[in-house]
Amino acid sequence: MNVRTRGIVIAALVCAGLLGAAAAATVSRATVSYETPAVMLVRADGQSVSLPHELDDGRPVLLTFIFTTCSSICPLTSRTLEEFQHKLGSEAARVHLMSISIDPEQDTPARLSAYARRFHAGPEWQYYTGTVAASLAAQRAFDVYRGEKMSHTPVTLMRAAPGEPWLRIEGFVTPDELVDDYRNLLASLGSPARAGS
């Protein structure tokens, strides 16, 4: 089954409420290096920011690509991040969660702010939009571009620190699995953030 077909099948299972074991069987993890494009994005607070600067602020990063009118993959991914934040408790303040829109023509900062409230995003979870060119450059750099927004697939990217490789998680993970992935990634570095938790 190719990536596009798998994404459509998973989205259909989500809509039918039948995700359960089917999703768990389709989760894959890989360690990957990416080169961050030097593009400017617009945060939901209206500030123009450099993507490399946002990614390299010193904190561990958890990165997803979403769009606010999505009714299948994005709400489930965002709900997982919401629970991830909750499960980390005060430790969540040390993690930079980033969600970049793949539909920047529709996803204005105001729309992203409303979406963030829907999923109880804390201050460490920021949403980004920008030009179509900037969004496409980010999607291509992180190998999540699938031709158009309706073909996107669930991908979560996690990095322990600037300069480190990324953990690429394809498929739907549970919040508990995501917390385990995060802790294992930090432990593999002997991270001070892990030691202080």
C-alpha positions as CSV (number, residue, x, y, z in Angstrom):
1,M,0.0,0.0,0.0
2,N,1.5,3.3,-1.0
3,V,1.7,6.3,1.4
4,R,-1.2,8.1,-0.2
5,T,-3.5,5.1,-0.1
6,R,-2.5,4.3,3.5
7,G,-3.4,7.9,4.4
8,I,-6.8,7.7,2.8
9,V,-7.5,4.3,4.5
10,I,-6.4,5.7,7.9
11,A,-8.5,8.8,7.4
12,A,-11.5,6.6,6.6
13,L,-11.0,4.6,9.7
14,V,-10.8,7.7,11.8
15,C,-14.0,9.0,10.4
16,A,-15.6,5.6,11.0
17,G,-14.3,5.5,14.5
18,L,-12.4,2.2,13.8
19,L,-8.9,3.4,14.1
20,G,-7.8,1.3,17.1
21,A,-5.5,-1.6,16.3
22,A,-5.4,-0.7,12.6
23,A,-3.5,2.6,13.3
24,A,-1.1,1.0,15.7
25,A,-0.1,-1.5,13.0
26,T,0.7,1.3,10.6
27,V,3.0,3.4,12.8
28,S,6.6,3.5,11.7
29,R,9.6,5.4,13.1
30,A,12.9,6.4,11.5
31,T,15.8,8.6,12.4
32,V,16.3,11.2,9.6
33,S,18.4,14.4,9.0
34,Y,16.8,17.4,7.3
35,E,18.1,20.7,6.2
36,T,15.8,23.5,7.3
37,P,14.9,26.0,4.6
38,A,15.7,29.6,5.3
39,V,12.1,30.7,5.0
40,M,10.0,33.2,7.0
41,L,6.7,32.2,8.5
42,V,4.0,34.1,10.3
43,R,3.2,32.9,13.9
44,A,-0.4,32.9,15.0
45,D,0.4,36.0,17.1
46,G,1.1,37.9,13.8
47,Q,4.9,38.0,14.2
48,S,7.1,37.2,11.1
49,V,9.7,34.7,12.2
50,S,12.5,32.7,10.7
51,L,11.8,28.9,10.5
52,P,15.4,28.0,11.3
53,H,15.4,30.3,14.3
54,E,12.1,28.9,15.6
55,L,13.4,25.4,15.3
56,D,16.7,26.1,16.9
57,D,15.7,28.0,20.1
58,G,17.4,25.4,22.2
59,R,14.4,23.3,23.3
60,P,13.4,19.9,22.1
61,V,11.0,20.3,19.1
62,L,7.9,18.4,18.2
63,L,6.7,19.4,14.7
64,T,3.5,18.7,12.8
65,F,1.9,20.0,9.6
66,I,-1.9,20.7,9.7
67,F,-4.7,22.7,8.2
68,T,-7.6,24.1,10.1
69,T,-10.4,22.9,7.8
70,C,-9.2,19.3,7.9
71,S,-11.8,16.9,9.4
72,S,-9.8,13.7,9.8
73,I,-6.0,13.6,10.3
74,C,-5.3,17.0,11.7
75,P,-7.9,17.0,14.6
76,L,-6.6,13.6,15.7
77,T,-3.0,14.7,15.5
78,S,-3.8,17.9,17.3
79,R,-5.8,16.0,20.0
80,T,-2.7,13.8,20.5
81,L,-0.5,16.8,21.0
82,E,-3.1,18.3,23.4
83,E,-2.9,15.1,25.5
84,F,0.9,15.0,25.2
85,Q,1.1,18.5,26.7
86,H,-1.3,17.4,29.5
87,K,0.7,14.3,30.3
88,L,4.0,16.2,30.5
89,G,2.5,18.6,33.0
90,S,5.0,21.4,33.9
91,E,7.7,19.7,31.8
92,A,5.7,20.8,28.7
93,A,7.1,24.3,29.1
94,R,10.5,22.9,28.1
95,V,9.2,21.5,24.7
96,H,8.6,23.6,21.6
97,L,5.5,22.2,19.8
98,M,5.1,23.6,16.3
99,S,2.3,23.2,13.9
100,I,2.8,24.6,10.4
101,S,-0.2,25.1,8.1
102,I,-0.2,23.4,4.7
103,D,-3.1,25.6,3.7
104,P,-1.7,29.1,4.2
105,E,-4.2,30.8,1.9
106,Q,-7.0,29.9,4.3
107,D,-5.1,29.6,7.6
108,T,-4.7,33.2,8.7
109,P,-3.1,34.0,12.1
110,A,-6.6,34.6,13.5
111,R,-7.9,31.2,12.3
112,L,-4.8,29.5,13.7
113,S,-5.3,31.2,17.0
114,A,-8.9,29.9,17.2
115,Y,-7.7,26.4,16.2
116,A,-5.0,26.6,19.0
117,R,-7.7,27.5,21.5
118,R,-9.8,24.5,20.3
119,F,-7.0,22.2,21.3
120,H,-6.0,24.1,24.5
121,A,-2.5,24.9,23.2
122,G,-0.2,26.1,25.9
123,P,2.3,29.0,25.2
124,E,4.9,26.4,24.2
125,W,2.7,25.2,21.3
126,Q,2.8,27.6,18.4
127,Y,1.1,27.7,15.0
128,Y,2.5,29.1,11.8
129,T,1.3,30.2,8.4
130,G,2.9,32.3,5.7
131,T,3.2,32.4,2.0
132,V,2.3,29.4,-0.1
133,A,6.0,29.3,-1.2
134,A,7.2,29.2,2.4
135,S,4.7,26.5,3.4
136,L,5.7,24.4,0.4
137,A,9.4,24.8,1.1
138,A,8.9,23.6,4.7
139,Q,6.7,20.7,3.6
140,R,9.3,19.6,1.0
141,A,12.2,20.0,3.4
142,F,10.6,17.7,5.9
143,D,9.2,15.3,3.3
144,V,5.6,15.8,4.1
145,Y,4.4,17.4,0.8
146,R,1.9,15.1,-0.9
147,G,0.8,17.2,-3.9
148,E,-2.2,18.9,-2.2
149,K,-3.7,19.2,1.2
150,M,-6.3,16.4,0.9
151,S,-3.5,13.9,0.2
152,H,-1.6,14.7,3.4
153,T,-0.6,11.9,5.8
154,P,0.0,11.8,9.6
155,V,3.6,12.6,10.3
156,T,5.1,13.8,13.6
157,L,8.7,14.9,13.8
158,M,10.6,15.2,17.0
159,R,14.2,16.4,17.7
160,A,15.9,16.5,21.0
161,A,18.2,19.5,20.4
162,P,19.5,21.7,17.6
163,G,21.8,19.9,15.3
164,E,20.5,16.5,16.3
165,P,18.7,14.1,13.8
166,W,14.9,14.0,13.8
167,L,12.7,11.1,14.9
168,R,10.1,10.8,12.1
169,I,6.9,9.1,13.2
170,E,4.5,8.1,10.4
171,G,1.0,7.1,11.4
172,F,-1.2,7.8,14.4
173,V,0.6,7.4,17.8
174,T,-1.2,7.6,21.1
175,P,-0.3,10.4,23.5
176,D,1.4,7.8,25.8
177,E,3.5,6.5,22.9
178,L,4.5,10.1,22.0
179,V,5.5,10.8,25.6
180,D,7.6,7.6,25.6
181,D,9.2,8.6,22.3
182,Y,10.0,12.0,23.7
183,R,11.6,10.7,26.9
184,N,13.6,8.0,25.0
185,L,14.9,10.7,22.6
186,L,16.0,12.9,25.5
187,A,17.5,9.9,27.4
188,S,19.5,8.9,24.3
189,L,21.3,12.3,24.6
190,G,21.6,12.3,28.4
191,S,19.7,15.5,28.1
192,P,19.6,18.0,31.1
193,A,15.8,18.4,30.4
194,R,15.3,14.7,31.0
195,A,17.5,14.8,34.2
196,G,15.4,17.7,35.6
197,S,12.0,16.0,35.0
